[in-house]
Amino acid sequence: MSPAAAVACKIISAIRRRELREVWTKDTEQDLACQSDEPLYPGMMFHLARERMEKTDLWKIIEKMPKDAMIDLDLLCDLVLSLPNLYMSTSTPLVTAKDWETSPIHFQYFSNPPGQPGKRSIFWEAGYTPMSFAPVQQLASLYPTGGIDGFRAWLKSRCTLSPEPSSHHRGVDDIWIQFQRTFQVVDSILYYEPVFRACMQQMIKELHEDGIRYVEFRLVFDFPYRRDRRDQPESDYEAFFQAFGEEIEKFKLSPEGKGFHGARMIWTTVRTLSNRLIAENMKDCISIKQKFPGLVAGYDIVGQEEKGRTLADLVPVLFWFKKKCVEAGVDIPFFFHAGEWVGDGDETDHNLFDAILLGARRIGHALTLHKHPLLIDLVKEKKILIECCPISNEVLRLTSSIMTHPLPALLARAVPVALCNDDPTLLGYGKSRLTHDFCQVLNGLENVGLAGLAMMAENSISWSCFEDQNSSEWLRDIRAGLAGTGVKAASLRDWRIEFERFCQWVTLEFGSEVDEDDEDE
């Protein structure tokens, strides 16, 4: 660690101690104390901490930190209300409070008004004909509580996991059900070409502003994608990846995109599907990899683990996929979600074993890994990175707060870990940022500090798929680190330079913070 970094670590530790005394307490805020019975402490539940967190000096600092390696709902609502010929329907009339919260809603472009003789298309009327489409702009203007502003607020609420269901009395299954409902709404809006292109630009811009220079997205490829002003969806995902690649290059060439290295996609499939449907989806993945080799980074199976098929059950179709990749002349590595669960020793927990045996290069979540010392040794030996998403784990009720997260246990055993976010906008972050996860970890875990955050940021670069590599090339570059000769090593060196500048900025801006704490160091 450089002298500048050592000083910055000391300063940030001092600021953390000060904010523990001054920010995370009700002693200085009597009005708030009277309004709420919630205790205040660093690392408290994210939905309760977010507003306060974003006003702190630590937030200001971590926001500037280079993190290097998700959709803005205000932008999404603006697009829905501005695009011509966009229509909306619901699966049932929205009559009860539960209907407004849970009934599936659908958006679709029509070049001409859909012929619906005799059907009633105002979805909040009792006589509404299910799945009857009406223009979004018309529905918004007629919205019964607040007109356009009320419609916008309601639509945002349907696209976000609200704070209330994440309260302690709600279980994992309840939260997952609402989480899946948000996906249904967002997917029906997002995968219309004009919306997708605009959201891609906004999302990459927000991530880049947050200190992220390279992104790997995960998407479940089970959605209909419609091109601009086309009534019918595409038969494959070629047009989607064409747009994805064009928007990445457009941002890189823009003044705002200076220093942004790029983005790739990890193709994902839902674990509840049959072998036949998964195999069809895998064929699509291989076909797209052949046409857009630089955009597809890997493959994953996702969904609520304890409700879906285990990796052991999926082994035959996963082996078939690897065989087909060889025949097609492509290499698509595995990056599995596994251990996103709170059980111990059951079938779901065994997904961790199988993810390792199947050669996963990274494992998402791995919340139960700390319970398996031999698996920890294997993960370290095989150079497998754990993608840690602390806020997602908390909001989905897999941990109660960052204070109970297994991250410190993994760091104590020198397991390679990177901090990631997981559907940040749907989970209520507000924007596509990593700063929330970094701040939550820094606030809640005493032993991490700036040095720990920096190590995890470097890990995210070392285990990124900037380019296609076979297994030996992949491991060679991870082991070589800064001494390597490839893209990964160059990115690490760039990050070190940027981090050194960041540490110097911390010293200039907040150097006085250490005065009162010098004796404690």
FIRONU-216446 format. One record per residue (C-alpha): residue in three letters; x, y, z. Coordinates in steps of 0.2 Angstrom, whole numbers. Layout:
<atoms>
<ALA,<X,Y,Z>>
...
</atoms>
This chain:
<atoms>
<MET,<0,0,0>>
<SER,<7,17,-5>>
<PRO,<10,31,8>>
<ALA,<-5,41,0>>
<ALA,<-16,25,2>>
<ALA,<-11,22,20>>
<VAL,<-15,40,24>>
<ALA,<-32,39,15>>
<CYS,<-36,23,25>>
<LYS,<-33,32,41>>
<ILE,<-44,47,36>>
<ILE,<-58,36,31>>
<SER,<-57,26,48>>
<ALA,<-58,43,57>>
<ILE,<-73,49,47>>
<ARG,<-82,32,50>>
<ARG,<-79,34,69>>
<ARG,<-85,52,69>>
<GLU,<-101,47,59>>
<LEU,<-104,33,71>>
<ARG,<-105,46,85>>
<GLU,<-114,60,75>>
<VAL,<-124,52,61>>
<TRP,<-130,35,67>>
<THR,<-138,41,83>>
<LYS,<-154,49,88>>
<ASP,<-146,58,102>>
<THR,<-144,74,91>>
<GLU,<-161,72,82>>
<GLN,<-175,73,94>>
<ASP,<-188,75,81>>
<LEU,<-183,59,72>>
<ALA,<-182,50,89>>
<CYS,<-200,54,92>>
<GLN,<-206,49,75>>
<SER,<-198,32,74>>
<ASP,<-194,17,86>>
<GLU,<-181,10,74>>
<PRO,<-163,10,82>>
<LEU,<-150,19,72>>
<TYR,<-133,10,68>>
<PRO,<-121,9,54>>
<GLY,<-125,-6,43>>
<MET,<-144,-5,48>>
<MET,<-156,-12,36>>
<PHE,<-153,-4,19>>
<HIS,<-171,3,15>>
<LEU,<-170,12,32>>
<ALA,<-152,18,30>>
<ARG,<-152,23,12>>
<GLU,<-158,41,14>>
<ARG,<-146,45,29>>
<MET,<-132,36,21>>
<GLU,<-132,46,5>>
<LYS,<-130,62,15>>
<THR,<-114,57,24>>
<ASP,<-95,61,20>>
<LEU,<-92,42,18>>
<TRP,<-105,42,4>>
<LYS,<-96,57,-4>>
<ILE,<-79,48,-3>>
<ILE,<-85,31,-9>>
<GLU,<-95,38,-23>>
<LYS,<-78,45,-30>>
<MET,<-68,29,-27>>
<PRO,<-64,19,-43>>
<LYS,<-73,2,-42>>
<ASP,<-70,-4,-59>>
<ALA,<-79,-19,-61>>
<MET,<-141,-5,-66>>
<ILE,<-161,5,-75>>
<ASP,<-167,22,-70>>
<LEU,<-186,20,-66>>
<ASP,<-189,39,-69>>
<LEU,<-182,37,-86>>
<LEU,<-192,22,-89>>
<CYS,<-208,31,-84>>
<ASP,<-204,46,-95>>
<LEU,<-201,34,-110>>
<VAL,<-218,25,-107>>
<LEU,<-227,42,-107>>
<SER,<-218,49,-122>>
<LEU,<-217,35,-135>>
<PRO,<-231,36,-148>>
<ASN,<-242,20,-150>>
<LEU,<-237,12,-134>>
<TYR,<-252,3,-127>>
<MET,<-256,-5,-110>>
<SER,<-267,-19,-103>>
<THR,<-269,-29,-87>>
<SER,<-273,-47,-84>>
<THR,<-288,-42,-73>>
<PRO,<-298,-27,-68>>
<LEU,<-289,-17,-55>>
<VAL,<-303,-15,-42>>
<THR,<-296,-20,-25>>
<ALA,<-280,-14,-17>>
<LYS,<-272,-31,-20>>
<ASP,<-276,-30,-39>>
<TRP,<-267,-13,-40>>
<GLU,<-252,-21,-31>>
<THR,<-251,-38,-39>>
<SER,<-260,-40,-56>>
<PRO,<-249,-43,-71>>
<ILE,<-248,-27,-82>>
<HIS,<-242,-27,-100>>
<PHE,<-235,-14,-112>>
<GLN,<-234,-16,-131>>
<TYR,<-232,-6,-147>>
<PHE,<-245,-6,-160>>
<SER,<-243,3,-177>>
<ASN,<-262,4,-178>>
<PRO,<-275,4,-164>>
<PRO,<-279,-14,-160>>
<GLY,<-296,-19,-165>>
<GLN,<-306,-23,-149>>
<PRO,<-324,-21,-154>>
<GLY,<-335,-22,-139>>
<LYS,<-321,-23,-126>>
<ARG,<-319,-10,-112>>
<SER,<-301,-5,-110>>
<ILE,<-300,6,-95>>
<PHE,<-292,-6,-83>>
<TRP,<-298,1,-66>>
<GLU,<-316,-1,-71>>
<ALA,<-326,-16,-65>>
<GLY,<-332,-20,-82>>
<TYR,<-314,-20,-90>>
<THR,<-311,-34,-102>>
<PRO,<-294,-42,-97>>
<MET,<-280,-40,-109>>
<SER,<-289,-26,-118>>
<PHE,<-276,-13,-123>>
<ALA,<-278,6,-122>>
<PRO,<-265,20,-126>>
<VAL,<-253,23,-111>>
<GLN,<-255,42,-113>>
<GLN,<-274,41,-113>>
<LEU,<-274,30,-97>>
<ALA,<-261,41,-88>>
<SER,<-272,57,-91>>
<LEU,<-288,48,-85>>
<TYR,<-279,40,-70>>
<PRO,<-292,41,-56>>
<THR,<-280,47,-42>>
<GLY,<-268,61,-47>>
<GLY,<-269,60,-66>>
<ILE,<-252,58,-75>>
<ASP,<-242,61,-59>>
<GLY,<-252,48,-50>>
<PHE,<-250,35,-64>>
<ARG,<-231,38,-64>>
<ALA,<-230,35,-45>>
<TRP,<-240,19,-47>>
<LEU,<-230,13,-61>>
<LYS,<-214,16,-52>>
<SER,<-221,7,-37>>
<ARG,<-224,-9,-48>>
<CYS,<-206,-8,-54>>
<THR,<-198,-8,-37>>
<LEU,<-197,-19,-22>>
<SER,<-204,-7,-9>>
<PRO,<-197,-5,9>>
<GLU,<-212,-12,18>>
<PRO,<-211,-30,12>>
<SER,<-192,-31,17>>
<SER,<-197,-29,35>>
<HIS,<-192,-43,47>>
<HIS,<-209,-52,48>>
<ARG,<-209,-56,29>>
<GLY,<-201,-72,24>>
<VAL,<-190,-76,9>>
<ASP,<-204,-83,-2>>
<ASP,<-215,-68,0>>
<ILE,<-201,-56,-5>>
<TRP,<-196,-67,-20>>
<ILE,<-214,-67,-26>>
<GLN,<-215,-48,-26>>
<PHE,<-197,-47,-34>>
<GLN,<-203,-58,-48>>
<ARG,<-218,-47,-51>>
<THR,<-207,-32,-53>>
<PHE,<-197,-41,-67>>
<GLN,<-213,-45,-76>>
<VAL,<-218,-26,-77>>
<VAL,<-200,-20,-81>>
<ASP,<-197,-33,-95>>
<SER,<-213,-29,-104>>
<ILE,<-207,-10,-105>>
<LEU,<-189,-12,-107>>
<TYR,<-187,-24,-122>>
<TYR,<-195,-12,-135>>
<GLU,<-180,-5,-144>>
<PRO,<-182,13,-141>>
<VAL,<-184,10,-123>>
<PHE,<-169,-2,-122>>
<ARG,<-157,9,-131>>
<ALA,<-161,24,-120>>
<CYS,<-160,14,-104>>
<MET,<-144,7,-109>>
<GLN,<-136,24,-111>>
<GLN,<-143,30,-95>>
<MET,<-137,14,-85>>
<ILE,<-120,14,-92>>
<LYS,<-118,33,-89>>
<GLU,<-123,30,-71>>
<LEU,<-111,16,-68>>
<HIS,<-97,25,-76>>
<GLU,<-101,41,-65>>
<ASP,<-100,29,-50>>
<GLY,<-82,24,-54>>
<ILE,<-86,8,-64>>
<ARG,<-76,6,-80>>
<TYR,<-82,-11,-86>>
<VAL,<-98,-20,-84>>
<GLU,<-104,-38,-86>>
<PHE,<-123,-39,-86>>
<ARG,<-134,-54,-83>>
<LEU,<-151,-56,-92>>
<VAL,<-163,-70,-92>>
<PHE,<-166,-72,-111>>
<ASP,<-185,-77,-111>>
<PHE,<-192,-60,-116>>
<PRO,<-200,-55,-133>>
<TYR,<-189,-41,-140>>
<ARG,<-197,-29,-152>>
<ARG,<-188,-18,-164>>
<ASP,<-193,0,-166>>
<ARG,<-211,2,-173>>
<ARG,<-213,-17,-176>>
<ASP,<-229,-25,-170>>
<GLN,<-221,-43,-169>>
<PRO,<-207,-48,-158>>
<GLU,<-191,-54,-166>>
<SER,<-189,-73,-168>>
<ASP,<-171,-73,-160>>
<TYR,<-160,-61,-150>>
<GLU,<-149,-55,-165>>
<ALA,<-157,-38,-166>>
<PHE,<-156,-36,-147>>
<PHE,<-137,-39,-147>>
<GLN,<-135,-28,-161>>
<ALA,<-143,-14,-151>>
<PHE,<-133,-19,-136>>
<GLY,<-116,-18,-145>>
<GLU,<-120,-2,-154>>
<GLU,<-125,7,-138>>
<ILE,<-109,2,-129>>
<GLU,<-99,8,-143>>
<LYS,<-109,24,-144>>
<PHE,<-106,28,-125>>
<LYS,<-87,24,-127>>
<LEU,<-85,36,-141>>
<SER,<-95,50,-132>>
<PRO,<-86,63,-121>>
<GLU,<-95,56,-106>>
<GLY,<-88,39,-110>>
<LYS,<-70,43,-109>>
<GLY,<-61,29,-99>>
<PHE,<-75,17,-100>>
<HIS,<-68,0,-106>>
<GLY,<-84,-9,-111>>
<ALA,<-98,-21,-107>>
<ARG,<-102,-39,-110>>
<MET,<-117,-51,-106>>
<ILE,<-118,-67,-96>>
<TRP,<-132,-76,-104>>
<THR,<-144,-83,-91>>
<THR,<-158,-96,-91>>
<VAL,<-171,-99,-77>>
<ARG,<-168,-115,-67>>
<THR,<-187,-120,-66>>
<LEU,<-187,-124,-85>>
<SER,<-187,-142,-92>>
<ASN,<-172,-149,-101>>
<ARG,<-180,-146,-118>>
<LEU,<-183,-128,-115>>
<ILE,<-166,-125,-107>>
<ALA,<-158,-134,-122>>
<GLU,<-167,-123,-134>>
<ASN,<-161,-107,-125>>
<MET,<-144,-114,-125>>
<LYS,<-144,-116,-144>>
<ASP,<-149,-97,-145>>
<CYS,<-135,-93,-133>>
<ILE,<-122,-102,-144>>
<SER,<-129,-95,-160>>
<ILE,<-128,-77,-153>>
<LYS,<-110,-81,-147>>
<GLN,<-105,-86,-165>>
<LYS,<-112,-69,-172>>
<PHE,<-107,-58,-157>>
<PRO,<-91,-66,-150>>
<GLY,<-86,-51,-141>>
<LEU,<-102,-48,-132>>
<VAL,<-106,-65,-124>>
<ALA,<-95,-68,-109>>
<GLY,<-102,-83,-101>>
<TYR,<-118,-93,-95>>
<ASP,<-128,-95,-79>>
<ILE,<-143,-103,-72>>
<VAL,<-154,-91,-61>>
<GLY,<-169,-90,-50>>
<GLN,<-174,-94,-32>>
<GLU,<-163,-109,-29>>
<GLU,<-174,-118,-16>>
<LYS,<-189,-117,-28>>
<GLY,<-180,-122,-44>>
<ARG,<-169,-137,-50>>
<THR,<-152,-140,-43>>
<LEU,<-136,-140,-53>>
<ALA,<-135,-159,-50>>
<ASP,<-151,-161,-58>>
<LEU,<-146,-150,-73>>
<VAL,<-129,-159,-75>>
<PRO,<-135,-168,-91>>
<VAL,<-140,-153,-100>>
<LEU,<-125,-143,-94>>
<PHE,<-114,-156,-101>>
<TRP,<-124,-156,-117>>
<PHE,<-121,-137,-118>>
<LYS,<-102,-139,-116>>
<LYS,<-102,-152,-130>>
<LYS,<-112,-141,-142>>
<CYS,<-100,-127,-138>>
<VAL,<-85,-137,-143>>
<GLU,<-94,-142,-159>>
<ALA,<-98,-124,-163>>
<GLY,<-80,-119,-160>>
<VAL,<-85,-107,-145>>
<ASP,<-80,-106,-127>>
<ILE,<-93,-100,-115>>
<PRO,<-88,-102,-97>>
<PHE,<-99,-105,-82>>
<PHE,<-103,-91,-69>>
<PHE,<-116,-99,-58>>
<HIS,<-127,-92,-45>>
<ALA,<-125,-105,-30>>
<GLY,<-128,-104,-12>>
<GLU,<-140,-90,-13>>
<TRP,<-149,-98,2>>
<VAL,<-149,-99,21>>
<GLY,<-150,-118,22>>
<ASP,<-137,-130,28>>
<GLY,<-133,-148,20>>
<ASP,<-149,-149,10>>
<GLU,<-150,-151,-9>>
<THR,<-149,-132,-12>>
<ASP,<-134,-130,-2>>
<HIS,<-126,-144,-13>>
<ASN,<-126,-132,-27>>
<LEU,<-110,-125,-21>>
<PHE,<-102,-142,-22>>
<ASP,<-108,-144,-40>>
<ALA,<-104,-126,-46>>
<ILE,<-86,-130,-41>>
<LEU,<-86,-147,-49>>
<LEU,<-93,-140,-65>>
<GLY,<-79,-127,-67>>
<ALA,<-87,-111,-63>>
<ARG,<-75,-96,-64>>
<ARG,<-86,-86,-52>>
<ILE,<-100,-90,-40>>
<GLY,<-114,-78,-36>>
<HIS,<-118,-75,-18>>
<ALA,<-112,-92,-10>>
<LEU,<-120,-87,7>>
<THR,<-117,-104,14>>
<LEU,<-99,-106,8>>
<HIS,<-92,-101,25>>
<LYS,<-100,-117,33>>
<HIS,<-89,-128,22>>
<PRO,<-70,-127,26>>
<LEU,<-65,-139,13>>
<LEU,<-75,-130,0>>
<ILE,<-67,-114,5>>
<ASP,<-50,-123,2>>
<LEU,<-56,-128,-15>>
<VAL,<-62,-111,-20>>
<LYS,<-45,-104,-16>>
<GLU,<-36,-118,-25>>
<LYS,<-46,-116,-41>>
<LYS,<-45,-97,-40>>
<ILE,<-64,-95,-40>>
<LEU,<-71,-78,-36>>
<ILE,<-87,-75,-25>>
<GLU,<-98,-61,-31>>
<CYS,<-105,-54,-15>>
<CYS,<-121,-44,-16>>
<PRO,<-124,-38,2>>
<ILE,<-139,-27,-1>>
<SER,<-148,-39,-12>>
<ASN,<-146,-53,1>>
<GLU,<-153,-42,14>>
<VAL,<-168,-35,4>>
<LEU,<-172,-53,-1>>
<ARG,<-172,-58,18>>
<LEU,<-157,-70,16>>
<THR,<-148,-60,29>>
<SER,<-155,-48,42>>
<SER,<-142,-34,39>>
<ILE,<-124,-32,34>>
<MET,<-120,-36,52>>
<THR,<-125,-54,50>>
<HIS,<-118,-56,32>>
<PRO,<-105,-70,30>>
<LEU,<-93,-58,20>>
<PRO,<-81,-56,35>>
<ALA,<-79,-75,37>>
<LEU,<-74,-76,19>>
<LEU,<-62,-62,19>>
<ALA,<-54,-69,35>>
<ARG,<-51,-85,26>>
<ALA,<-43,-76,11>>
<VAL,<-57,-81,-1>>
<PRO,<-57,-70,-17>>
<VAL,<-72,-59,-16>>
<ALA,<-79,-44,-26>>
<LEU,<-93,-33,-21>>
<CYS,<-107,-32,-34>>
<ASN,<-125,-25,-35>>
<ASP,<-139,-36,-40>>
<ASP,<-154,-28,-49>>
<PRO,<-151,-11,-40>>
<THR,<-165,-1,-47>>
<LEU,<-178,-15,-44>>
<LEU,<-172,-17,-26>>
<GLY,<-174,1,-22>>
<TYR,<-156,9,-24>>
<GLY,<-163,23,-35>>
<LYS,<-150,22,-48>>
<SER,<-137,9,-55>>
<ARG,<-123,11,-43>>
<LEU,<-111,1,-33>>
<THR,<-108,15,-20>>
<HIS,<-123,9,-9>>
<ASP,<-115,-9,-7>>
<PHE,<-98,-2,-4>>
<CYS,<-105,11,9>>
<GLN,<-115,-2,18>>
<VAL,<-100,-14,20>>
<LEU,<-89,0,26>>
<ASN,<-102,7,38>>
<GLY,<-107,-10,45>>
<LEU,<-90,-20,45>>
<GLU,<-77,-13,57>>
<ASN,<-62,-23,49>>
<VAL,<-65,-20,31>>
<GLY,<-60,-1,29>>
<LEU,<-54,7,13>>
<ALA,<-40,-7,11>>
<GLY,<-53,-20,11>>
<LEU,<-64,-11,-2>>
<ALA,<-49,-8,-13>>
<MET,<-44,-26,-12>>
<MET,<-62,-32,-18>>
<ALA,<-62,-19,-32>>
<GLU,<-45,-26,-38>>
<ASN,<-53,-43,-37>>
<SER,<-67,-38,-48>>
<ILE,<-54,-33,-62>>
<SER,<-44,-49,-60>>
<TRP,<-59,-60,-62>>
<SER,<-67,-50,-76>>
<CYS,<-70,-57,-94>>
<PHE,<-63,-43,-104>>
<GLU,<-59,-55,-118>>
<ASP,<-62,-74,-122>>
<GLN,<-49,-85,-113>>
<ASN,<-47,-103,-111>>
<SER,<-45,-110,-93>>
<SER,<-26,-110,-93>>
<GLU,<-25,-92,-100>>
<TRP,<-38,-86,-87>>
<LEU,<-29,-93,-72>>
<ARG,<-12,-87,-79>>
<ASP,<-18,-69,-80>>
<ILE,<-26,-70,-62>>
<ARG,<-10,-77,-55>>
<ALA,<1,-64,-64>>
<GLY,<-9,-49,-58>>
<LEU,<-1,-32,-62>>
<ALA,<14,-42,-69>>
<GLY,<4,-49,-83>>
<THR,<5,-43,-101>>
<GLY,<-14,-44,-106>>
<VAL,<-29,-33,-105>>
<LYS,<-32,-38,-87>>
<ALA,<-15,-32,-81>>
<ALA,<-17,-16,-91>>
<SER,<-34,-13,-82>>
<LEU,<-26,-17,-65>>
<ARG,<-12,-4,-68>>
<ASP,<-25,9,-74>>
<TRP,<-35,6,-58>>
<ARG,<-20,8,-47>>
<ILE,<-16,25,-55>>
<GLU,<-34,30,-53>>
<PHE,<-35,24,-35>>
<GLU,<-19,33,-30>>
<ARG,<-27,49,-37>>
<PHE,<-42,45,-27>>
<CYS,<-32,43,-11>>
<GLN,<-23,60,-14>>
<TRP,<-40,68,-16>>
<VAL,<-46,61,1>>
<THR,<-31,68,9>>
<LEU,<-33,85,2>>
<GLU,<-52,86,6>>
<PHE,<-53,77,23>>
<GLY,<-35,77,30>>
<SER,<-41,87,45>>
<GLU,<-52,73,50>>
<VAL,<-37,63,58>>
<ASP,<-32,77,70>>
<GLU,<-44,72,84>>
<ASP,<-41,54,81>>
<ASP,<-22,53,79>>
<GLU,<-19,46,97>>
<ASP,<-31,32,93>>
<GLU,<-21,26,78>>
</atoms>
